[in-house]
Amino acid sequence: METAWALGALPQSLTVYGIEGQEFGAGTALSEPVARAAERLVALLADAPGTGN
């Protein structure tokens, strides 16, 4: 966003999707609930209008 701002190219709007993590230790893999949430979000966004699919 800082680069877009510096270039005068900010978008009209921005949507941010977040998934709350559970474990943050070094070398820790995604927990099952987080992995499932990420898969659901990817599927949702892939089917969203305007994604070219």
C-alpha positions as a Markdown table, in Angstrom:
| # | Residue | x | y | z |
|---|---|---|---|---|
| 1 | Met | 0.0 | 0.0 | 0.0 |
| 2 | Glu | 2.9 | 2.4 | 0.7 |
| 3 | Thr | 4.2 | 1.9 | -2.8 |
| 4 | Ala | 0.8 | 2.4 | -4.3 |
| 5 | Trp | 0.4 | 5.6 | -2.2 |
| 6 | Ala | 3.8 | 6.8 | -3.3 |
| 7 | Leu | 3.0 | 6.2 | -6.9 |
| 8 | Gly | -0.5 | 7.8 | -6.6 |
| 9 | Ala | -2.0 | 4.5 | -7.5 |
| 10 | Leu | -4.1 | 3.6 | -4.5 |
| 11 | Pro | -7.1 | 1.4 | -5.2 |
| 12 | Gln | -10.6 | 2.7 | -4.6 |
| 13 | Ser | -11.2 | 0.0 | -2.1 |
| 14 | Leu | -9.3 | -2.9 | -0.5 |
| 15 | Thr | -10.6 | -6.0 | 1.1 |
| 16 | Val | -8.5 | -7.9 | 3.6 |
| 17 | Tyr | -9.1 | -11.4 | 4.6 |
| 18 | Gly | -7.6 | -12.8 | 7.8 |
| 19 | Ile | -7.2 | -16.1 | 9.4 |
| 20 | Glu | -6.3 | -16.2 | 13.1 |
| 21 | Gly | -3.3 | -18.4 | 13.8 |
| 22 | Gln | -3.0 | -20.8 | 16.7 |
| 23 | Glu | 0.7 | -21.6 | 17.0 |
| 24 | Phe | 3.6 | -19.2 | 16.3 |
| 25 | Gly | 6.7 | -21.1 | 17.3 |
| 26 | Ala | 9.6 | -21.5 | 14.9 |
| 27 | Gly | 9.1 | -24.5 | 12.6 |
| 28 | Thr | 5.5 | -25.0 | 13.6 |
| 29 | Ala | 3.3 | -26.2 | 10.8 |
| 30 | Leu | -0.2 | -24.9 | 10.2 |
| 31 | Ser | -2.7 | -26.3 | 12.6 |
| 32 | Glu | -5.6 | -28.3 | 11.1 |
| 33 | Pro | -8.2 | -25.6 | 11.8 |
| 34 | Val | -6.0 | -23.0 | 10.2 |
| 35 | Ala | -5.3 | -25.2 | 7.2 |
| 36 | Arg | -9.0 | -25.9 | 6.7 |
| 37 | Ala | -9.8 | -22.2 | 7.0 |
| 38 | Ala | -7.2 | -21.3 | 4.4 |
| 39 | Glu | -8.5 | -24.0 | 2.0 |
| 40 | Arg | -12.1 | -22.6 | 2.4 |
| 41 | Leu | -10.9 | -19.1 | 1.8 |
| 42 | Val | -9.0 | -20.1 | -1.3 |
| 43 | Ala | -12.1 | -21.9 | -2.7 |
| 44 | Leu | -14.3 | -18.9 | -1.8 |
| 45 | Leu | -12.1 | -16.4 | -3.6 |
| 46 | Ala | -11.6 | -18.7 | -6.6 |
| 47 | Asp | -15.3 | -18.8 | -7.1 |
| 48 | Ala | -15.8 | -15.0 | -6.5 |
| 49 | Pro | -17.1 | -12.8 | -9.3 |
| 50 | Gly | -14.3 | -10.9 | -11.1 |
| 51 | Thr | -11.6 | -13.5 | -10.5 |
| 52 | Gly | -11.6 | -14.6 | -14.1 |
| 53 | Asn | -12.9 | -18.1 | -13.4 |
